Amino acid sequence: MDKIAYPSCDLYLITTTLSLITYLRLVVVGTIHLCRTKSWNISTVNTLCAAVLFISMNGSSAWFVAAEIPSTQNAAENLENVLQKITHFKSEVDCELHMDSNIYRYDDDAFQKAVNFVFDRKQFELQTTHTFFGDPCDELKTKFAFLEQPLSKEEQDFPLAYTIIVHNSIIQAYFLLSALYQPQNQFCIVIDDNADPTFKKQMFQLTSCFPNVFVMSAPRIDQCSFSALEATYRCVQYLSNLQADWKYFQYVTERDFPLKTNLELVRIFKQLNGSYNTAIHDLKFYPHQSRHPSPLPLWRSNAAVAFSREAANLTASNQTVRKVIEYLRGVPCPQEAFWTTIAGNQDNLKMPGGFNASLWKEKLTGIWDARQKNNTSRLISKNVNYGLFEPDTYYIARFEVRDDYSYRKIESRCLGKFVNGLCLFGVGDLMTLVNRPELMAHPFDLDFEPASYFCLYERVRKRAFTAKEDFNVDAYGRLPGPTLLAGVPFESAPFVSLGGYMYR
C-alpha cells in the first residue's frame, strides 16, 4: 500500500487552527441567531451541523498539541465517581487487602465477599442517539472517565498505537479503552460483522466521540480464525498510514488489561529502543507445509506483541509479509504463527528491531551454551525474582498462565480457573498481577470474579495520577532485544527463560 502524502506539520496546524476558529465562530453566531429569532430554517441548521462536524473531526486532533498539561485533580475525581457507580464495589471489596503483601492477612469473609461480588452492567449501559437530555459521547466519556488531555509532556511526545480485538463484551471494551486512552494515542478497533446490531452501533459510535479511534468490522474474528489475522494486518496498515507520530504498537483484546500506566509504558518502550517483543516457540508441522513451502520459516508465538513504528511501516508495505499472510490461510491459529515468523527471520526479512529466532532458540534451550567453550553470557532457566519493573523472562508483551508443561515446571499459580487451557484470573491472582513486569495480563471476564478486574482497574488508573515519576525501568533495557540492538555481542547478552524454552 502506498503511503499517504501529508502536508508539513506546521502548515497543517496553522490551516487547521484557522479553520477551527472560523467554524467555531459560525457555531456561536449561528446559535445566538437561532435563539434570538427562533428561525430554525434548514439552511441555517445545515450550516451549523457542518461546522460542528468539522470541529468534531478536526478539533481534537490538534487542540491538545499546544495545550498545557492539566492538573490531574479533575481526572482523579472523575475516576472516583466511576468507581462509586460500580454497585457495591467500594463497600464490599477491600482491594488493598488482596493486593498489598505488606498488609495482607487472610480474611475468609473478606475474600468471599470479593469472590461473590457481581458486576451490575446496567449502571454503564449507554444511550445510542442524541436526545434532548444529552449527548451519548459526553455520557460515554463521563461514565468511563476518559482523559481529555495527556497527563504529562513526556507522554504527549511519545504516542502509542493499539489494535484492539473486541468480540462481544462492549462494557469491558469501554473500560479497557478508558484505561489505555489518551488523546495523543491511536486506536484501531476490530469488531465482528455478525455481532448484534446494537453492539455494532455502540462500537462505531466511538469514531464520532474520539477522532483518534477507528473502528472496522471483519467476518468471524475468533481467536484462531484467519479473519482475525487479516483484520489485525489491516489495522497495522491503517495505523502506519496515519500522520500521527506514534512510536510503539501493541495488540490486545477486550479480555486484556494493562498492568502499567501510560507513562510507564512510554518509558518501557523507550528502553526497548525499537526492539520487537514477541514470544518464540516451534510451530507444529502440518501437511500444508510440505505441499506448499512457506515464504519464510514458520515460528509460533503469542498473539500479543509489541513493536516499533518502523516495524509497522515495513509490515504494512512489504510483499514478503503479504505472502506470509496468504500462506497462513492453511495453518491453524494463523495469528500465533505470524509475528515471530516475520520478526525472527532476519536473514530473509530485515524487520526493524527483529532477531534471529533460530539462534535465540538455541540460546533458550541451552544448545548454544553447550557449544561455547568460553561462554560469557548467562541463561537463567529457573524461577528468578521479579517485580513491577523487573522482568523475569524475555517476553513481556503479555502475562498469561497456561495449563501446560511450562505451568507445571515454573510453578505458576492459577487461583481463578482454567478455561480453554488459560487461567481466567480471579481475586486470588491479584497479588501476583500487581507485581508482574509484563505490559498486559490476559484474560479477564466481567462475569467471573469481576472484583479482580476492577481492583486492577482502580490500582493502575489511580497510579497514573498519583505515582512518583522517578520509577526505574532500566531492567527492560537489559532484555536480549534492546541489548543486542545496542551492539552487545550475542555471546555477552543475558537471556532469561522461565521453564527453559517455553514462554509464558
VMD Tcl script that draws the C-alpha trace (Angstrom):
set ca {
  {0.00 0.00 0.00}
  {1.34 3.41 -0.97}
  {1.95 5.79 1.87}
  {-0.41 8.75 2.06}
  {1.27 12.11 1.49}
  {0.53 14.74 4.08}
  {1.38 18.46 4.33}
  {4.03 19.58 6.79}
  {3.06 19.60 10.47}
  {3.39 23.41 10.78}
  {1.21 24.10 7.75}
  {-1.30 21.51 8.89}
  {-1.61 23.02 12.36}
  {-1.91 26.58 11.05}
  {-4.60 25.76 8.50}
  {-6.48 23.51 10.89}
  {-6.41 26.13 13.66}
  {-7.64 28.90 11.33}
  {-10.41 26.64 10.05}
  {-11.41 25.72 13.58}
  {-11.65 29.38 14.57}
  {-13.80 30.12 11.53}
  {-16.15 27.21 12.12}
  {-16.35 27.82 15.86}
  {-17.36 31.42 15.14}
  {-20.05 30.07 12.80}
  {-21.43 27.86 15.56}
  {-21.51 30.65 18.16}
  {-23.01 33.29 15.85}
  {-25.50 30.86 14.35}
  {-26.66 29.63 17.74}
  {-27.18 33.19 19.00}
  {-29.15 33.99 15.85}
  {-31.36 30.95 16.27}
  {-32.03 31.68 19.93}
  {-32.96 35.29 19.23}
  {-35.05 34.82 16.10}
  {-36.29 31.26 16.65}
  {-35.89 30.91 12.89}
  {-34.87 27.28 12.51}
  {-34.61 27.26 8.71}
  {-32.99 24.28 7.10}
  {-30.11 26.28 5.61}
  {-29.00 27.65 8.96}
  {-29.31 24.28 10.63}
  {-27.29 22.57 7.88}
  {-24.55 25.19 8.20}
  {-24.39 24.67 11.94}
  {-24.27 20.89 11.54}
  {-21.44 21.16 9.02}
  {-19.48 23.42 11.35}
  {-19.97 21.13 14.32}
  {-18.99 18.09 12.22}
  {-15.79 19.81 11.07}
  {-14.84 20.68 14.63}
  {-15.59 17.17 15.89}
  {-13.46 15.62 13.13}
  {-10.53 18.00 13.30}
  {-10.57 19.83 16.58}
  {-9.40 17.20 18.99}
  {-6.60 16.08 16.68}
  {-4.96 19.49 17.11}
  {-6.22 21.06 20.31}
  {-4.04 19.16 22.72}
  {-0.82 19.76 20.77}
  {-0.29 23.20 22.24}
  {-2.38 22.75 25.37}
  {-0.78 22.94 28.78}
  {-0.70 19.70 30.72}
  {-3.59 19.98 33.19}
  {-3.82 19.20 36.87}
  {-4.81 15.59 37.49}
  {-7.29 16.53 40.22}
  {-10.35 16.65 37.97}
  {-9.39 13.41 36.21}
  {-8.89 11.68 39.56}
  {-12.28 12.91 40.75}
  {-13.93 11.65 37.57}
  {-12.37 8.24 38.09}
  {-13.56 8.12 41.70}
  {-17.09 8.89 40.51}
  {-16.89 5.95 38.11}
  {-15.74 3.59 40.85}
  {-18.55 4.76 43.13}
  {-21.09 3.89 40.43}
  {-19.98 0.25 40.37}
  {-22.72 -1.06 42.64}
  {-21.40 -2.44 45.96}
  {-17.79 -2.49 44.72}
  {-16.40 0.12 47.12}
  {-18.49 -1.11 50.05}
  {-17.93 -4.86 49.67}
  {-14.46 -5.27 48.16}
  {-11.28 -4.38 50.06}
  {-8.87 -4.28 47.14}
  {-5.78 -3.37 49.16}
  {-6.25 -6.42 51.35}
  {-5.99 -8.67 48.28}
  {-3.19 -6.80 46.50}
  {-0.73 -5.43 49.05}
  {1.63 -8.02 50.53}
  {2.60 -5.58 53.30}
  {-0.91 -5.53 54.76}
  {-2.06 -8.96 53.58}
  {-3.79 -11.15 56.08}
  {-6.07 -13.96 55.11}
  {-9.63 -12.98 55.89}
  {-12.05 -15.59 54.63}
  {-15.08 -13.31 54.96}
  {-13.38 -10.50 53.01}
  {-12.13 -12.95 50.39}
  {-15.57 -14.49 49.91}
  {-17.16 -11.04 49.63}
  {-14.72 -10.18 46.86}
  {-15.22 -13.52 45.10}
  {-19.01 -13.22 45.32}
  {-19.15 -9.62 44.12}
  {-21.31 -9.36 40.98}
  {-20.95 -6.56 38.46}
  {-24.20 -4.79 37.59}
  {-23.85 -3.69 33.97}
  {-26.99 -1.56 33.98}
  {-25.17 1.40 35.52}
  {-22.87 1.51 32.49}
  {-25.28 0.96 29.64}
  {-25.31 3.86 27.20}
  {-27.85 5.58 25.00}
  {-27.04 5.29 21.31}
  {-28.58 8.50 19.99}
  {-28.64 12.20 20.79}
  {-31.58 13.16 22.98}
  {-32.91 16.35 24.48}
  {-31.17 15.38 27.70}
  {-27.67 14.72 26.45}
  {-25.02 13.64 24.01}
  {-24.03 9.93 24.04}
  {-20.37 10.93 23.63}
  {-20.48 13.06 26.77}
  {-22.19 10.21 28.57}
  {-19.52 7.73 27.44}
  {-16.64 9.98 28.47}
  {-18.20 10.65 31.87}
  {-19.28 7.10 32.69}
  {-15.82 5.67 31.97}
  {-13.66 8.67 32.98}
  {-11.89 9.12 29.65}
  {-8.97 11.53 29.78}
  {-9.32 14.68 27.69}
  {-5.63 15.64 27.78}
  {-2.26 13.92 28.17}
  {-1.11 13.51 31.76}
  {2.44 14.66 31.01}
  {4.56 16.26 28.33}
  {6.60 13.06 28.15}
  {3.50 11.04 27.27}
  {2.33 13.66 24.79}
  {5.66 13.42 22.96}
  {5.63 9.60 22.77}
  {2.24 8.49 21.42}
  {1.33 4.80 21.37}
  {-0.84 2.77 18.99}
  {-3.15 -0.17 19.63}
  {-5.12 -2.75 17.76}
  {-7.98 -3.97 19.97}
  {-10.00 -7.04 19.01}
  {-13.48 -6.84 20.56}
  {-15.63 -9.95 20.46}
  {-18.78 -9.36 22.49}
  {-18.24 -7.51 25.79}
  {-18.81 -3.86 24.95}
  {-18.67 -2.60 28.54}
  {-15.40 -4.46 29.17}
  {-14.09 -2.94 25.94}
  {-15.04 0.54 27.16}
  {-13.26 0.01 30.47}
  {-10.15 -1.24 28.66}
  {-10.18 1.67 26.23}
  {-10.61 4.18 29.05}
  {-7.55 2.72 30.79}
  {-5.41 2.97 27.64}
  {-6.83 6.19 26.29}
  {-5.01 9.47 25.94}
  {-5.75 11.84 23.05}
  {-2.29 11.52 21.51}
  {-2.58 7.71 21.28}
  {-4.11 5.97 18.25}
  {-6.56 3.07 18.27}
  {-7.82 0.65 15.62}
  {-10.67 -1.49 16.93}
  {-11.93 -4.63 15.16}
  {-15.42 -6.00 15.73}
  {-17.27 -8.98 14.26}
  {-19.52 -8.45 11.23}
  {-22.03 -10.82 12.77}
  {-22.26 -9.01 16.09}
  {-25.55 -7.75 17.49}
  {-26.65 -4.55 15.65}
  {-26.86 -2.55 18.89}
  {-23.36 -3.69 19.83}
  {-22.04 -2.64 16.42}
  {-23.79 0.72 16.60}
  {-22.28 1.47 20.01}
  {-18.81 0.46 18.88}
  {-18.94 2.53 15.70}
  {-20.15 5.46 17.79}
  {-16.64 5.62 19.26}
  {-15.40 7.11 15.99}
  {-17.70 10.11 16.38}
  {-16.65 10.59 20.00}
  {-12.89 10.24 19.56}
  {-11.02 11.34 16.41}
  {-8.11 9.04 17.30}
  {-10.29 5.90 17.39}
  {-11.00 3.96 14.19}
  {-13.43 1.02 14.14}
  {-13.64 -1.63 11.43}
  {-15.63 -4.83 11.14}
  {-14.44 -8.20 9.89}
  {-16.12 -11.59 9.39}
  {-15.65 -14.10 12.21}
  {-12.85 -12.74 14.37}
  {-12.49 -15.80 16.58}
  {-9.07 -16.11 18.19}
  {-7.86 -18.76 15.76}
  {-9.55 -17.52 12.60}
  {-7.69 -16.25 9.56}
  {-10.05 -13.28 9.51}
  {-8.66 -12.09 12.86}
  {-5.13 -12.04 11.41}
  {-6.32 -10.31 8.25}
  {-8.16 -7.64 10.25}
  {-5.15 -7.09 12.51}
  {-2.97 -6.60 9.44}
  {-5.44 -4.06 8.06}
  {-5.21 -2.21 11.36}
  {-1.42 -2.14 11.13}
  {-1.75 -0.71 7.63}
  {-4.22 1.91 8.82}
  {-2.06 2.95 11.77}
  {1.08 3.01 9.61}
  {-0.55 5.45 7.19}
  {-1.58 7.92 9.88}
  {0.15 11.28 10.07}
  {0.20 10.96 13.86}
  {3.75 10.29 15.02}
  {3.08 7.30 17.26}
  {6.12 5.30 18.40}
  {5.14 1.76 19.53}
  {2.35 -0.68 18.68}
  {0.56 -3.22 20.87}
  {-2.03 -5.89 20.06}
  {-4.69 -6.52 22.71}
  {-8.22 -7.90 23.04}
  {-11.06 -6.71 25.26}
  {-10.12 -9.51 27.69}
  {-6.69 -7.97 28.32}
  {-5.94 -5.32 30.91}
  {-2.79 -3.18 31.25}
  {-0.51 -3.80 34.20}
  {1.24 -0.48 33.54}
  {0.17 3.15 33.29}
  {0.61 5.02 30.03}
  {3.71 6.81 31.35}
  {5.21 3.51 32.49}
  {4.55 2.02 29.05}
  {6.20 5.02 27.39}
  {9.35 4.63 29.45}
  {9.46 0.87 28.97}
  {9.18 1.27 25.20}
  {11.99 3.80 25.27}
  {14.10 1.14 26.97}
  {13.13 -1.43 24.34}
  {14.69 1.01 21.88}
  {12.94 -0.23 18.76}
  {13.25 -3.95 19.56}
  {10.47 -6.36 18.64}
  {8.94 -8.15 21.63}
  {7.31 -11.44 20.74}
  {7.40 -14.98 22.07}
  {9.34 -17.78 20.38}
  {8.23 -21.36 20.02}
  {8.26 -24.16 17.46}
  {5.30 -24.39 15.12}
  {4.00 -27.91 14.66}
  {4.41 -29.36 11.19}
  {1.24 -29.51 9.11}
  {0.74 -31.36 5.78}
  {0.01 -27.99 4.17}
  {3.67 -27.06 4.68}
  {5.01 -29.99 2.65}
  {2.70 -29.27 -0.29}
  {3.38 -25.53 -0.32}
  {6.69 -24.28 1.12}
  {6.36 -21.22 3.31}
  {7.87 -17.89 2.15}
  {9.71 -17.83 5.50}
  {10.46 -20.48 8.14}
  {7.45 -20.54 10.45}
  {7.50 -19.89 14.19}
  {4.80 -19.90 16.80}
  {4.24 -17.01 19.20}
  {1.66 -15.47 21.45}
  {-0.93 -13.32 19.66}
  {0.09 -10.34 21.82}
  {3.10 -8.41 20.56}
  {4.83 -5.03 20.81}
  {6.91 -3.40 18.08}
  {8.05 -0.03 16.79}
  {6.52 2.32 14.22}
  {9.36 1.44 11.85}
  {8.46 -2.25 12.10}
  {4.80 -1.40 11.49}
  {5.69 0.59 8.39}
  {7.62 -2.31 6.89}
  {4.92 -4.81 7.88}
  {2.26 -2.70 6.16}
  {4.09 -2.45 2.84}
  {6.37 -5.47 2.44}
  {5.47 -8.08 -0.19}
  {7.06 -10.96 1.72}
  {4.88 -10.15 4.72}
  {1.81 -10.30 2.50}
  {2.91 -13.65 1.09}
  {3.29 -14.99 4.64}
  {-0.24 -13.86 5.47}
  {-1.68 -15.62 2.42}
  {0.30 -18.76 3.22}
  {-1.10 -18.81 6.77}
  {-4.62 -19.38 5.44}
  {-3.77 -23.08 5.67}
  {-2.29 -23.02 9.19}
  {-4.36 -23.41 12.39}
  {-4.37 -20.28 14.59}
  {-2.53 -18.17 11.98}
  {-2.20 -15.14 14.25}
  {0.02 -17.17 16.58}
  {2.23 -18.05 13.60}
  {2.62 -14.55 12.21}
  {4.57 -12.16 14.44}
  {7.67 -14.23 15.20}
  {7.76 -15.55 11.64}
  {8.11 -12.03 10.19}
  {10.35 -10.74 13.02}
  {12.58 -13.76 13.58}
  {13.99 -14.36 10.09}
  {16.47 -11.53 9.77}
  {18.44 -13.28 7.02}
  {15.34 -13.26 4.80}
  {13.40 -10.22 6.02}
  {15.15 -7.26 7.65}
  {12.42 -6.38 10.13}
  {13.34 -3.29 12.20}
  {14.05 -4.47 15.73}
  {13.91 -8.12 14.62}
  {16.16 -11.02 15.59}
  {17.37 -14.47 14.61}
  {14.75 -16.82 16.08}
  {16.82 -19.94 15.36}
  {19.77 -18.54 17.28}
  {17.55 -17.41 20.13}
  {16.01 -20.87 20.30}
  {19.45 -22.44 20.63}
  {20.25 -19.99 23.40}
  {16.97 -20.53 25.25}
  {17.29 -24.32 25.10}
  {20.91 -24.33 26.26}
  {22.24 -25.75 22.97}
  {24.23 -22.63 22.18}
  {25.83 -22.50 25.64}
  {26.86 -26.14 25.43}
  {28.76 -25.46 22.20}
  {30.72 -22.48 23.52}
  {33.94 -23.16 25.41}
  {34.36 -19.60 26.63}
  {30.76 -18.59 27.15}
  {30.32 -15.27 28.98}
  {26.55 -14.99 28.66}
  {24.11 -16.44 31.09}
  {20.83 -18.26 30.69}
  {18.51 -18.34 33.65}
  {16.15 -21.27 33.22}
  {14.57 -21.43 36.65}
  {12.47 -19.15 38.80}
  {14.07 -15.76 39.37}
  {12.93 -12.75 41.30}
  {10.57 -10.44 39.50}
  {8.89 -7.14 40.29}
  {6.67 -4.50 38.77}
  {9.62 -3.25 36.69}
  {11.92 -6.30 36.94}
  {11.31 -8.78 34.07}
  {11.97 -12.45 34.71}
  {11.58 -13.55 31.08}
  {12.45 -12.18 27.65}
  {8.78 -11.93 26.59}
  {6.98 -9.06 28.31}
  {4.10 -8.13 25.99}
  {1.52 -10.21 27.87}
  {1.25 -12.22 31.09}
  {-0.88 -15.32 30.99}
  {-0.79 -18.66 32.77}
  {-1.18 -21.74 30.58}
  {-2.18 -25.19 31.73}
  {0.74 -26.96 30.10}
  {4.26 -28.20 30.76}
  {5.64 -24.71 31.42}
  {2.90 -24.08 34.01}
  {3.89 -27.16 35.96}
  {7.63 -26.56 35.60}
  {7.77 -22.91 36.63}
  {5.18 -23.37 39.35}
  {2.91 -20.57 38.22}
  {-0.30 -20.33 40.15}
  {-3.83 -20.02 38.87}
  {-6.24 -19.08 41.63}
  {-9.04 -18.28 39.21}
  {-9.95 -21.16 36.92}
  {-8.64 -22.70 33.71}
  {-10.77 -22.14 30.60}
  {-9.57 -23.50 27.25}
  {-6.09 -24.01 28.67}
  {-5.70 -20.45 30.01}
  {-6.06 -19.18 33.56}
  {-9.07 -16.88 33.81}
  {-7.80 -14.58 36.52}
  {-9.70 -14.19 39.78}
  {-9.41 -12.39 43.10}
  {-6.75 -14.79 44.37}
  {-4.45 -13.82 41.49}
  {-4.38 -10.10 42.32}
  {-1.27 -10.14 44.48}
  {0.65 -11.75 41.62}
  {-0.81 -9.49 38.94}
  {0.01 -6.19 40.64}
  {3.68 -7.18 40.77}
  {4.11 -8.71 37.33}
  {6.57 -6.94 34.96}
  {4.59 -7.65 31.77}
  {2.66 -4.93 29.96}
  {-0.73 -6.67 29.82}
  {-2.48 -9.51 31.63}
  {-4.87 -11.92 29.91}
  {-7.67 -12.98 30.25}
  {-10.37 -11.39 32.42}
  {-14.13 -11.79 32.24}
  {-16.59 -9.46 33.99}
  {-18.83 -12.47 34.58}
  {-16.16 -14.28 36.63}
  {-14.89 -12.71 39.86}
  {-15.09 -9.17 38.43}
  {-13.60 -7.76 41.62}
  {-10.21 -8.86 40.27}
  {-10.74 -6.70 37.18}
  {-11.97 -3.61 38.99}
  {-9.31 -3.77 41.71}
  {-6.67 -3.83 39.00}
  {-8.51 -1.11 37.08}
  {-8.55 1.12 40.16}
  {-4.91 0.42 41.02}
  {-3.48 1.15 37.56}
  {-5.63 4.18 36.79}
  {-5.02 5.82 40.18}
  {-1.29 5.16 39.89}
  {-1.33 7.22 36.69}
  {-2.50 10.23 38.74}
  {-0.55 9.76 41.95}
  {2.64 7.77 41.31}
  {6.04 9.37 41.55}
  {7.85 9.89 38.26}
  {11.23 8.58 39.41}
  {10.41 4.88 38.92}
  {13.21 2.88 37.31}
  {12.56 0.78 34.20}
  {16.22 0.24 33.23}
  {15.82 -3.54 33.56}
  {13.77 -3.62 30.35}
  {16.77 -2.20 28.51}
  {18.74 -5.27 29.60}
  {16.40 -7.69 27.82}
  {18.01 -9.53 24.88}
  {16.28 -7.46 22.17}
  {17.47 -3.97 23.16}
  {20.80 -5.33 24.39}
  {21.64 -6.85 21.01}
  {20.37 -3.78 19.13}
  {22.74 -1.70 21.24}
  {25.65 -3.65 19.77}
  {26.38 -6.08 22.60}
  {27.82 -9.33 21.15}
  {25.44 -12.28 21.25}
  {27.82 -14.23 23.47}
  {27.62 -11.48 26.10}
  {23.86 -10.86 26.07}
  {21.90 -12.06 29.11}
  {18.87 -14.26 28.40}
  {16.09 -15.11 30.83}
  {13.80 -18.03 30.07}
  {11.44 -19.29 32.72}
  {10.99 -23.01 32.42}
  {13.69 -23.22 29.77}
  {12.49 -22.68 26.21}
  {8.79 -22.32 26.95}
  {7.37 -18.84 27.08}
  {4.59 -17.89 29.47}
}
mol new
graphics top color blue
foreach p $ca { graphics top sphere $p radius 0.5 }
foreach p [lrange $ca 0 end-1] q [lrange $ca 1 end] { graphics top cylinder $p $q radius 0.2 }
display resetview
